Amino acid sequence: MKTLSKRTKLTYFGGLLLAAMSCTPLPEETASEASDKMYSIEEAFEIVAAENDVARTLYTKAIVGAGKKQGLKFHEDWEKDEVEAGPLPALFLRGIAGDIRKKGEVPLGLFLGSDFPVRKSNKFVGKQAELFAAIREDGKPKYFYDEENQLYTAMFPDFAAAAPCVNCHNEHPETTKTDWALGDIMGATTWTYPSDSVSFDELQGIIMAYRDGAAATFQTYLDKAAGFKESDVPAVGATWPVGGYSLPTPDVFLDSVNELASEKTLKGILKI
């Protein structure tokens, strides 16, 4: 499995904090301060949730939305051998969550649920159902401590940001809601972590666990596409689906995520 190139990683090197996605060095004293910071788990959740919003929106619009127009297919059963398709946006996130869990290097949990899920296993229950009802009212994240599992938990509203998500959920044969519209809160992305605070190094580990998971899931899709027999095999390189029947490499995809998310991520790290 291909891993992320060094230029996509957030590093602390030579006394400077570098965001490789923006190539902008920070003053040495500012970088030093960042490396000594502690972050509440709420702050850490907010940083990684913002990156997830960027990555999923980009995947939904630039890969799934644009890809369908070029003839690329996406399906909920994309992992089955006989299905020649890529993952739908919700399954892209599930792949990321699975990669983080499988590697086990960072105790970060990730789950996407709803009160009207396509799959019953994704339906919120108990405390999360109560908090999601509140999210529907005010559109704001909710934080709580899960005493049963001893995990600090955050729920962030998942908005319908692109037409492919809305159409897929409205038209799915097992859907329990057929009138989703752009801008609706369709669910909530739920994050868990066993500690109430993290160090700079731990925060960096959380960010990189997410990014590595996104790269690994995207690479799994490319590996699947390379073996298509009934469908044309898409070209893979620097060209996005908007440019033809093609897909970007994981590095190209993550570079775009980094470019869009880097400013907010760095501000969160530096607490500015």
C-alpha positions, 0 to 999 in steps of 0.5 A: 500500500502506498503511503503519503509522500513527505511533502504532504505531512505536517512536520516539526523540523529544524526548529520550524513548524512547516505546513508542507501543503502551504510551504510557509515556515513560521517564526522559530519562536512561534514554532517552539511555542506550538511544540510545547502546547497542550490541547483540549480534546475538543480543540483537537476534534475541531481541527481534524473535523475541519480537515474531514469536512474539506476532504469529504466535500472535495471527494464528493464534488470533484471525484464522485460528482465530476466522475459520474459525468465522465462515466465513472461509477460509485456504489455502496457495494464497491468492495465486492469483487463483481462490482466495478465502482468506487466508494460513495462519500459516506463509504469513503469516510468509513474506509478512513475510519477502518484504516485508523482502527486497523492500524491502531497507532492512534486511539481515534474513533470515527463514525458517521450516523444519522436519524434517517440512515440508509443502513440501520446500523448507522442510526443514532441511539441513546445519548447520541440520538438526544444530542443529534436532535439538539444539533438539528435545532442549532446546527452546532457540535456537541461534546460529551463523555461516554461513561460506558466506553470511557471515551471523550466524544464529539458530534459535528453536523454533516451537511448535504454539501453536494448534489450527489449526496442528496440524490443518492440518499433520496433515491436509495431503495432502502431510504427512510427519507426522500426529500433531502435538500442541499444544506440539510443536516443529514447526519453527524460525524462522531469522533472519540478519544480516550483522553481529555487533552493531547500534546502537540505530538499527539495532535499531529498523530491524530491529523496524520492518522486521518490523512493517512487513512484518506490516502489509503482508502483512495489508493484502495479505490485506485487498486480496484479500478486498475483491475476493472474488466467490464469497465474501462480502466481510468487513467491515474495521474495529475488529472481529475475527473473534470478533465476526462475519464481519469482519477488523481493519485492519492498525493494529488488528492491530498495536496488539494485537501491540504491547500484548502484546509492548511490555513484553518489547521495551522490556526487551530494548532497555533491557537490563533 
